[in-house]
Amino acid sequence: MFETWRAHFEANRSRPLPEVEAPTLPEHQRAPLARSMSVFQLGETGEGRIAKQIDSVELPLVDDDYRASLKMFIAEEGRHSRVLALMVKALGGQLLHHSWTHHLFVFARGLVGVRFKLLVLLAAEVIAIGFYGVLARVLPPGPMAAALRQICGDERAHFDFHCDFLRGQPAVFRWLWRPIGYAAAITVLFDHRVTLAAFGVPLSAAARELFGFVEEAARGMAEGAAPANVAAEQQYRSPA
């Protein structure tokens, strides 16, 4: 099942980093955007432990293709971290070494087992698709908005990749999804409310978008749902 995902991630490995030149923004938008990008950048780091753990676990659907795909997924998140670091610097911001939301996600990832970690990582994909998509729409057209759209496309693929795996796991993990997904969405909406307000994005609109992805993930990992069509590459390159 994961042969196609392995090919997808292998095809992405040779991409150069995108241009991230910052648009001209007023200070009331630039400063909170730089801070949000710093938080997201920190959140894209530190997932390497699961890439080592996956080699020693025996779980449904975990084979050589899945192990290779998961490791390349982690590497792709590292690429996002590098791109976001360039964005922070382009905006004149400072990279963070810690944040309360990052500590919360790290704590949640460390609670129990590989499959629970993957649920938390899926919650991170929901956040990323929602926020990178919103920011790409509200920023002036240019390299930074285009780079965010590319990352958003990657995260959309990661979202489907995790759903494909979790669909084949015991039902308890699917039952846990909504509490985890909604808690993550509410936490991040609160943390980035200033940035959303600076760009005129109503908190209610951002919430509807994130909650919609939580529900889409619930449907995507439901027993009997069709696997993602990773051959349809365009959906991961140019998200709406």
SVG drawing of the C-alpha trace seen along z (x, -y; Angstrom):
<svg xmlns="http://www.w3.org/2000/svg" viewBox="-17 -50 35 57">
<polyline fill="none" stroke="black" stroke-width="0.4" points="0.0,0.0 2.8,-2.4 4.8,-1.9 3.1,-4.9 3.8,-7.0 7.4,-6.0 7.7,-7.1 5.9,-10.4 8.4,-11.2 11.4,-10.1 10.3,-12.4 10.2,-15.4 13.7,-14.9 15.7,-16.7 13.7,-20.0 15.7,-23.2 14.5,-25.5 12.0,-28.1 12.6,-31.8 11.2,-33.5 11.7,-37.2 9.4,-39.0 6.7,-41.4 6.5,-44.9 4.2,-44.9 3.2,-47.5 4.7,-46.8 1.4,-45.8 1.4,-42.8 5.1,-42.1 5.9,-41.6 3.1,-39.2 3.7,-37.3 7.4,-36.9 6.4,-35.6 3.9,-33.1 6.4,-31.9 9.0,-31.4 6.5,-29.3 5.7,-27.2 9.4,-26.8 10.0,-25.4 7.1,-23.1 8.5,-21.6 11.6,-20.4 12.3,-17.6 10.4,-14.7 13.4,-12.5 12.9,-10.1 9.9,-8.4 12.0,-7.8 14.3,-5.6 11.4,-4.0 9.7,-2.8 12.5,-0.4 11.8,1.6 8.0,1.8 5.7,4.5 2.3,2.9 -0.4,3.4 0.7,1.8 4.3,1.1 6.6,2.6 9.8,1.4 7.9,-1.0 6.1,-2.6 9.3,-2.9 11.1,-4.5 8.1,-6.8 7.9,-7.9 11.6,-8.7 11.3,-10.8 8.2,-12.5 10.4,-13.6 13.1,-14.8 10.5,-16.8 9.3,-18.4 13.0,-19.4 13.0,-21.0 9.9,-23.0 11.8,-24.1 14.6,-25.5 12.3,-27.3 10.4,-28.8 13.6,-29.9 14.5,-31.8 11.0,-33.5 11.5,-34.5 14.9,-36.1 13.4,-37.8 10.7,-39.4 13.3,-40.6 12.2,-38.2 14.1,-36.0 14.1,-32.2 12.6,-30.7 14.2,-28.0 11.1,-27.3 7.4,-28.2 4.5,-27.0 2.7,-25.4 5.8,-23.6 6.3,-22.2 2.7,-21.1 3.0,-19.2 6.3,-17.6 4.7,-16.4 1.7,-15.0 4.0,-13.2 5.9,-11.5 2.9,-10.1 2.3,-6.6 3.6,-4.7 4.2,-5.3 0.5,-5.3 -0.4,-8.0 2.6,-10.1 1.3,-9.8 -2.1,-11.1 -0.4,-14.1 1.6,-14.6 -1.7,-14.4 -3.0,-17.2 0.1,-19.2 -0.7,-18.7 -4.3,-20.0 -2.8,-23.1 -0.2,-23.5 -2.7,-23.1 -5.1,-25.6 -2.6,-28.3 -0.2,-28.1 -3.2,-28.2 -4.7,-31.3 -1.4,-33.1 -0.7,-32.3 -4.1,-33.9 -3.8,-37.0 -0.1,-37.9 0.6,-40.0 1.4,-37.8 5.1,-37.0 7.8,-34.5 6.8,-34.1 3.1,-33.4 4.2,-30.9 6.6,-29.2 3.8,-28.9 1.5,-27.3 4.2,-24.8 4.6,-23.9 0.8,-23.7 0.8,-21.2 3.3,-19.1 1.3,-19.1 -1.8,-18.1 0.1,-15.0 1.3,-14.3 -2.3,-14.6 -3.4,-11.9 -0.3,-9.8 -1.1,-9.7 -4.8,-9.0 -3.9,-6.0 -1.9,-4.5 -4.3,-5.3 -7.2,-3.8 -5.6,-0.4 -5.0,-0.6 -7.3,0.4 -10.4,-1.7 -9.4,-3.2 -6.9,-5.4 -9.6,-6.7 -11.8,-7.4 -9.0,-9.5 -8.7,-11.6 -11.4,-14.2 -10.4,-15.2 -6.8,-15.5 -7.6,-17.3 -10.0,-19.9 -7.7,-20.5 -4.8,-21.2 -6.8,-23.5 -8.2,-25.5 -4.7,-25.9 -3.2,-27.2 -6.1,-29.5 -5.6,-31.1 -1.8,-31.4 -2.0,-33.0 -5.0,-35.2 -3.0,-38.4 -1.6,-37.4 -5.1,-36.5 -6.5,-39.8 -3.6,-41.8 -4.5,-40.4 -8.3,-40.8 -9.0,-37.0 -11.9,-36.5 -11.2,-33.9 -14.5,-32.2 -13.5,-31.8 -10.1,-30.3 -11.8,-28.0 -14.2,-26.8 -11.4,-26.0 -9.3,-24.1 -12.4,-22.3 -13.3,-21.3 -9.9,-19.6 -10.3,-17.8 -13.6,-16.3 -12.0,-15.6 -9.3,-13.6 -11.9,-11.7 -13.6,-10.7 -10.3,-9.9 -9.2,-7.5 -12.6,-5.9 -12.8,-2.1 -13.8,-1.6 -12.6,-5.0 -10.7,-5.0 -6.9,-5.5 -5.6,-8.8 -4.8,-9.0 -1.2,-10.1 -0.9,-9.8 -2.9,-13.0 0.2,-15.1 -1.4,-18.4 -3.6,-18.5 -0.4,-18.6 1.3,-21.3 -1.5,-24.0 -3.9,-23.8 -6.9,-26.1"/>
</svg>
